[in-house]
């Protein structure tokens, strides 16, 4: 039973880390698109 709890916690931590990474990358890509689309030469 302890092994299942450890695996569940590790999977939850991995999914949370991936979610934070995806959020950060999405924010960064939005910043890059804003810079590319800006009218400043």
HTML snippet that shows the backbone in 3Dmol.js (N, CA, C, O; Angstrom):
<script src="https://3Dmol.org/build/3Dmol-min.js"></script>
<div id="view" style="width:600px;height:400px;position:relative"></div>
<script>
const pdb = `
ATOM      1  N   UNK A   1       0.826  -1.200   0.000  1.00  0.00           N
ATOM      2  CA  UNK A   1       0.000   0.000   0.000  1.00  0.00           C
ATOM      3  C   UNK A   1       0.868   1.261   0.000  1.00  0.00           C
ATOM      4  O   UNK A   1       0.530   2.255  -0.643  1.00  0.00           O
ATOM      5  N   UNK A   2       1.973   1.213   0.715  1.00  0.00           N
ATOM      6  CA  UNK A   2       2.862   2.370   0.781  1.00  0.00           C
ATOM      7  C   UNK A   2       3.448   2.677  -0.593  1.00  0.00           C
ATOM      8  O   UNK A   2       3.633   3.841  -0.948  1.00  0.00           O
ATOM      9  N   UNK A   3       3.739   1.634  -1.363  1.00  0.00           N
ATOM     10  CA  UNK A   3       4.306   1.835  -2.694  1.00  0.00           C
ATOM     11  C   UNK A   3       3.326   2.575  -3.592  1.00  0.00           C
ATOM     12  O   UNK A   3       3.733   3.443  -4.364  1.00  0.00           O
ATOM     13  N   UNK A   4       2.041   2.246  -3.504  1.00  0.00           N
ATOM     14  CA  UNK A   4       1.031   2.911  -4.315  1.00  0.00           C
ATOM     15  C   UNK A   4       0.935   4.396  -3.955  1.00  0.00           C
ATOM     16  O   UNK A   4       0.772   5.243  -4.833  1.00  0.00           O
ATOM     17  N   UNK A   5       1.033   4.697  -2.687  1.00  0.00           N
ATOM     18  CA  UNK A   5       0.967   6.092  -2.251  1.00  0.00           C
ATOM     19  C   UNK A   5       2.183   6.857  -2.754  1.00  0.00           C
ATOM     20  O   UNK A   5       2.061   8.001  -3.193  1.00  0.00           O
ATOM     21  N   UNK A   6       3.357   6.230  -2.692  1.00  0.00           N
ATOM     22  CA  UNK A   6       4.579   6.888  -3.172  1.00  0.00           C
ATOM     23  C   UNK A   6       4.485   7.145  -4.673  1.00  0.00           C
ATOM     24  O   UNK A   6       4.850   8.224  -5.141  1.00  0.00           O
ATOM     25  N   UNK A   7       3.998   6.162  -5.430  1.00  0.00           N
ATOM     26  CA  UNK A   7       3.860   6.334  -6.878  1.00  0.00           C
ATOM     27  C   UNK A   7       2.826   7.410  -7.185  1.00  0.00           C
ATOM     28  O   UNK A   7       3.032   8.208  -8.099  1.00  0.00           O
ATOM     29  N   UNK A   8       1.734   7.453  -6.454  1.00  0.00           N
ATOM     30  CA  UNK A   8       0.701   8.461  -6.667  1.00  0.00           C
ATOM     31  C   UNK A   8       1.253   9.865  -6.402  1.00  0.00           C
ATOM     32  O   UNK A   8       1.000  10.792  -7.172  1.00  0.00           O
ATOM     33  N   UNK A   9       1.999  10.014  -5.323  1.00  0.00           N
ATOM     34  CA  UNK A   9       2.580  11.323  -5.001  1.00  0.00           C
ATOM     35  C   UNK A   9       3.604  11.732  -6.055  1.00  0.00           C
ATOM     36  O   UNK A   9       3.652  12.897  -6.447  1.00  0.00           O
ATOM     37  N   UNK A  10       4.417  10.793  -6.516  1.00  0.00           N
ATOM     38  CA  UNK A  10       5.423  11.135  -7.520  1.00  0.00           C
ATOM     39  C   UNK A  10       4.766  11.489  -8.857  1.00  0.00           C
ATOM     40  O   UNK A  10       5.222  12.406  -9.540  1.00  0.00           O
ATOM     41  N   UNK A  11       3.702  10.776  -9.239  1.00  0.00           N
ATOM     42  CA  UNK A  11       2.992  11.109 -10.465  1.00  0.00           C
ATOM     43  C   UNK A  11       2.327  12.477 -10.358  1.00  0.00           C
ATOM     44  O   UNK A  11       2.345  13.253 -11.313  1.00  0.00           O
ATOM     45  N   UNK A  12       1.744  12.775  -9.209  1.00  0.00           N
ATOM     46  CA  UNK A  12       1.118  14.078  -9.007  1.00  0.00           C
ATOM     47  C   UNK A  12       2.161  15.194  -9.072  1.00  0.00           C
ATOM     48  O   UNK A  12       1.903  16.253  -9.645  1.00  0.00           O
ATOM     49  N   UNK A  13       3.333  14.959  -8.489  1.00  0.00           N
ATOM     50  CA  UNK A  13       4.408  15.959  -8.544  1.00  0.00           C
ATOM     51  C   UNK A  13       4.893  16.154  -9.980  1.00  0.00           C
ATOM     52  O   UNK A  13       5.151  17.283 -10.400  1.00  0.00           O
ATOM     53  N   UNK A  14       5.016  15.068 -10.731  1.00  0.00           N
ATOM     54  CA  UNK A  14       5.468  15.177 -12.119  1.00  0.00           C
ATOM     55  C   UNK A  14       4.443  15.927 -12.965  1.00  0.00           C
ATOM     56  O   UNK A  14       4.815  16.776 -13.776  1.00  0.00           O
ATOM     57  N   UNK A  15       3.166  15.628 -12.788  1.00  0.00           N
ATOM     58  CA  UNK A  15       2.128  16.326 -13.545  1.00  0.00           C
ATOM     59  C   UNK A  15       2.057  17.802 -13.170  1.00  0.00           C
ATOM     60  O   UNK A  15       1.842  18.655 -14.031  1.00  0.00           O
ATOM     61  N   UNK A  16       2.234  18.098 -11.899  1.00  0.00           N
ATOM     62  CA  UNK A  16       2.235  19.496 -11.478  1.00  0.00           C
ATOM     63  C   UNK A  16       3.422  20.238 -12.083  1.00  0.00           C
ATOM     64  O   UNK A  16       3.279  21.374 -12.535  1.00  0.00           O
ATOM     65  N   UNK A  17       4.585  19.605 -12.093  1.00  0.00           N
ATOM     66  CA  UNK A  17       5.765  20.219 -12.692  1.00  0.00           C
ATOM     67  C   UNK A  17       5.564  20.454 -14.187  1.00  0.00           C
ATOM     68  O   UNK A  17       5.923  21.514 -14.701  1.00  0.00           O
ATOM     69  N   UNK A  18       4.998  19.482 -14.880  1.00  0.00           N
ATOM     70  CA  UNK A  18       4.737  19.654 -16.306  1.00  0.00           C
ATOM     71  C   UNK A  18       3.720  20.763 -16.550  1.00  0.00           C
ATOM     72  O   UNK A  18       3.849  21.518 -17.514  1.00  0.00           O
ATOM     73  N   UNK A  19       2.720  20.867 -15.696  1.00  0.00           N
ATOM     74  CA  UNK A  19       1.735  21.935 -15.833  1.00  0.00           C
ATOM     75  C   UNK A  19       2.357  23.306 -15.661  1.00  0.00           C
ATOM     76  O   UNK A  19       2.053  24.229 -16.417  1.00  0.00           O
ATOM     77  N   UNK A  20       3.229  23.445 -14.669  1.00  0.00           N
ATOM     78  CA  UNK A  20       3.906  24.727 -14.456  1.00  0.00           C
ATOM     79  C   UNK A  20       4.814  25.043 -15.640  1.00  0.00           C
ATOM     80  O   UNK A  20       4.888  26.190 -16.080  1.00  0.00           O
ATOM     81  N   UNK A  21       5.501  24.031 -16.155  1.00  0.00           N
ATOM     82  CA  UNK A  21       6.377  24.234 -17.308  1.00  0.00           C
ATOM     83  C   UNK A  21       5.582  24.671 -18.533  1.00  0.00           C
ATOM     84  O   UNK A  21       5.988  25.591 -19.243  1.00  0.00           O
ATOM     85  N   UNK A  22       4.447  24.014 -18.784  1.00  0.00           N
ATOM     86  CA  UNK A  22       3.613  24.393 -19.924  1.00  0.00           C
ATOM     87  C   UNK A  22       3.078  25.807 -19.773  1.00  0.00           C
ATOM     88  O   UNK A  22       3.022  26.551 -20.752  1.00  0.00           O
ATOM     89  N   UNK A  23       2.684  26.190 -18.566  1.00  0.00           N
ATOM     90  CA  UNK A  23       2.194  27.546 -18.332  1.00  0.00           C
ATOM     91  C   UNK A  23       3.295  28.574 -18.596  1.00  0.00           C
ATOM     92  O   UNK A  23       3.052  29.606 -19.222  1.00  0.00           O
ATOM     93  N   UNK A  24       4.500  28.286 -18.117  1.00  0.00           N
ATOM     94  CA  UNK A  24       5.622  29.205 -18.304  1.00  0.00           C
ATOM     95  C   UNK A  24       5.982  29.320 -19.782  1.00  0.00           C
ATOM     96  O   UNK A  24       6.215  30.422 -20.279  1.00  0.00           O
ATOM     97  N   UNK A  25       6.029  28.202 -20.480  1.00  0.00           N
ATOM     98  CA  UNK A  25       6.360  28.250 -21.904  1.00  0.00           C
ATOM     99  C   UNK A  25       5.291  28.986 -22.699  1.00  0.00           C
ATOM    100  O   UNK A  25       5.617  29.697 -23.650  1.00  0.00           O
ATOM    101  N   UNK A  26       4.019  28.833 -22.331  1.00  0.00           N
ATOM    102  CA  UNK A  26       2.947  29.541 -23.025  1.00  0.00           C
ATOM    103  C   UNK A  26       3.070  31.054 -22.800  1.00  0.00           C
ATOM    104  O   UNK A  26       2.872  31.839 -23.727  1.00  0.00           O
ATOM    105  N   UNK A  27       3.398  31.458 -21.566  1.00  0.00           N
ATOM    106  CA  UNK A  27       3.584  32.879 -21.290  1.00  0.00           C
ATOM    107  C   UNK A  27       4.771  33.425 -22.089  1.00  0.00           C
ATOM    108  O   UNK A  27       4.695  34.523 -22.640  1.00  0.00           O
ATOM    109  N   UNK A  28       5.852  32.668 -22.152  1.00  0.00           N
ATOM    110  CA  UNK A  28       7.036  33.112 -22.883  1.00  0.00           C
ATOM    111  C   UNK A  28       6.741  33.216 -24.375  1.00  0.00           C
ATOM    112  O   UNK A  28       7.200  34.156 -25.023  1.00  0.00           O
ATOM    113  N   UNK A  29       5.990  32.278 -24.931  1.00  0.00           N
ATOM    114  CA  UNK A  29       5.676  32.345 -26.362  1.00  0.00           C
ATOM    115  C   UNK A  29       4.761  33.526 -26.651  1.00  0.00           C
ATOM    116  O   UNK A  29       4.865  34.140 -27.713  1.00  0.00           O
ATOM    117  N   UNK A  30       3.868  33.854 -25.726  1.00  0.00           N
ATOM    118  CA  UNK A  30       3.032  35.044 -25.916  1.00  0.00           C
ATOM    119  C   UNK A  30       3.891  36.302 -25.906  1.00  0.00           C
ATOM    120  O   UNK A  30       3.635  37.224 -26.681  1.00  0.00           O
ATOM    121  N   UNK A  31       4.894  36.360 -25.050  1.00  0.00           N
ATOM    122  CA  UNK A  31       5.795  37.518 -25.031  1.00  0.00           C
ATOM    123  C   UNK A  31       6.570  37.629 -26.336  1.00  0.00           C
ATOM    124  O   UNK A  31       6.738  38.725 -26.872  1.00  0.00           O
ATOM    125  N   UNK A  32       7.042  36.493 -26.848  1.00  0.00           N
ATOM    126  CA  UNK A  32       7.792  36.509 -28.103  1.00  0.00           C
ATOM    127  C   UNK A  32       6.893  36.968 -29.242  1.00  0.00           C
ATOM    128  O   UNK A  32       7.318  37.762 -30.081  1.00  0.00           O
ATOM    129  N   UNK A  33       5.664  36.483 -29.285  1.00  0.00           N
ATOM    130  CA  UNK A  33       4.746  36.908 -30.340  1.00  0.00           C
ATOM    131  C   UNK A  33       4.431  38.394 -30.231  1.00  0.00           C
ATOM    132  O   UNK A  33       4.318  39.071 -31.253  1.00  0.00           O
ATOM    133  N   UNK A  34       4.290  38.908 -29.032  1.00  0.00           N
ATOM    134  CA  UNK A  34       4.061  40.341 -28.862  1.00  0.00           C
ATOM    135  C   UNK A  34       5.249  41.152 -29.353  1.00  0.00           C
ATOM    136  O   UNK A  34       5.070  42.206 -29.964  1.00  0.00           O
ATOM    137  N   UNK A  35       6.468  40.667 -29.091  1.00  0.00           N
ATOM    138  CA  UNK A  35       7.653  41.380 -29.567  1.00  0.00           C
ATOM    139  C   UNK A  35       7.772  41.338 -31.081  1.00  0.00           C
ATOM    140  O   UNK A  35       8.143  42.331 -31.707  1.00  0.00           O
ATOM    141  N   UNK A  36       7.461  40.201 -31.667  1.00  0.00           N
ATOM    142  CA  UNK A  36       7.575  40.067 -33.126  1.00  0.00           C
ATOM    143  C   UNK A  36       6.511  40.923 -33.814  1.00  0.00           C
ATOM    144  O   UNK A  36       6.771  41.504 -34.868  1.00  0.00           O
ATOM    145  N   UNK A  37       5.331  41.005 -33.232  1.00  0.00           N
ATOM    146  CA  UNK A  37       4.228  41.720 -33.857  1.00  0.00           C
ATOM    147  C   UNK A  37       4.245  43.216 -33.543  1.00  0.00           C
ATOM    148  O   UNK A  37       3.382  43.949 -34.026  1.00  0.00           O
ATOM    149  N   UNK A  38       5.202  43.683 -32.750  1.00  0.00           N
ATOM    150  CA  UNK A  38       5.212  45.103 -32.384  1.00  0.00           C
ATOM    151  C   UNK A  38       5.583  45.960 -33.599  1.00  0.00           C
ATOM    152  O   UNK A  38       6.265  45.503 -34.516  1.00  0.00           O
ATOM    153  N   UNK A  39       5.127  47.190 -33.583  1.00  0.00           N
ATOM    154  CA  UNK A  39       5.382  48.102 -34.698  1.00  0.00           C
ATOM    155  C   UNK A  39       6.721  48.807 -34.588  1.00  0.00           C
ATOM    156  O   UNK A  39       7.131  49.505 -35.516  1.00  0.00           O
ATOM    157  N   UNK A  40       7.399  48.638 -33.483  1.00  0.00           N
ATOM    158  CA  UNK A  40       8.695  49.282 -33.303  1.00  0.00           C
ATOM    159  C   UNK A  40       9.724  48.648 -34.235  1.00  0.00           C
ATOM    160  O   UNK A  40       9.881  47.427 -34.226  1.00  0.00           O
ATOM    161  N   UNK A  41      10.423  49.440 -35.031  1.00  0.00           N
ATOM    162  CA  UNK A  41      11.357  48.861 -36.028  1.00  0.00           C
ATOM    163  C   UNK A  41      12.607  48.254 -35.402  1.00  0.00           C
ATOM    164  O   UNK A  41      13.467  47.738 -36.116  1.00  0.00           O
TER     165      UNK A  41
END
`;
const viewer = $3Dmol.createViewer("view");
viewer.addModel(pdb, "pdb");
viewer.setStyle({}, {cartoon: {color: "spectrum"}});
viewer.zoomTo();
viewer.render();
</script>
